[in-house]
Amino acid sequence: MRRLYLIIPLLIFPIIIRDTYLLHLAILFLIWAILGQAWNLLGGYCGQASFGHAAFFGLGAYGAGLLALKLHLSAWWGIITGPLLAAIIAIPIGLVCLRLRGPYFALSMLAAAEVLRLICTNETTLTNGPVGILIMPSFVSKVPYYYIILLIGIAVYGLTYLIINSRLGYYFKAIREDQDAAEAIGINTSWYKLIALLISALFTGLTGAFYLNYMGYIDPPIAFSLIDISITMILVVMIGGAGTFDGPIIGALIMVIAGEAFRVFFGQAHVFIYGLLIILIILFTPNGLICLKRRA
């Protein structure tokens, strides 16, 4: 019940705050909070750290964009087709990559994302290649976008809460702690790791589909970006606290607010200051800022 009270300020935020820039920051915060939780489900709870989650983000975005580009339908239908495409492609990726452990799995996921980026870049007939996909915005105001991503966020966090407090979630945690011991007590680790990847890909693809509708444009370097998508998702979780429910929310808040504040106050040096802050957080709170909340 405690977390339900957090929804009320989010619901009334656009009513109180009319500034377009602040609404944009709020939308970015919700996007990164969802992406962080999606990665956290696989990397934090199941212990399978991925360096290539941009693959599913890009698939979700292109799953929505191709509806507008090829079928001349509304890209909002991509809210359904985008995550489905991401989950479908996640099956063969998972069957291959999940055979590996530790850094080998992380690097194999990175390779999968790069392969998809190259395919979308060179396949000019289907994906428009490096030109990308441009769609017309659905709304003039940012308020409808805010409430749509808020609804998606509530659904993702609600489902995540149910998963991690169910038998499935306990299996994920058992695999994270000791995969060999989990197998010894009868847990089919290959199957449950694949389930974790599918759910994570579904959430990530859903956010990618929304991103296209909100921004109105994607191309392969944006949709499958290693730095701007995959690494940032990991940082959101690591800063907030991996394997915790509230960690990605805290991490997304820090990433968005600190990133924008440093860009305003430090100009060209904001990347250096921002990177220094991240290093300090990881050094002094290796389990994430959620630990400070618990200590308090």
ABEGO torsion letter per residue (X at the ends): XAAAAAAAAAAAAAAABABAAAAAAAAAAAAAAAAAAAAAAAAAAAGBBBAAAAAAAAAAAAAAAAAAAAAGBBAAAAAAAAAAAAAAAAAAAAAAAAABBEAAAAAAAAAAAAAAAAAAAABAAAAGEAAEBBBBBABABAAAAAAAAAAAAAAAAAAAAAAAABAAAAAAAAAAABAAAAAAAGBBAAAAAAAAAAAAAAAAAAAAAAAAAAAGBBBAAAAABAAAAAAAAAAAAAAAEBGBAAAAAAAAAAAAAAAAAAAAAAEAAAAAAAAAAAAAAAAABAAEAAAAAAAX
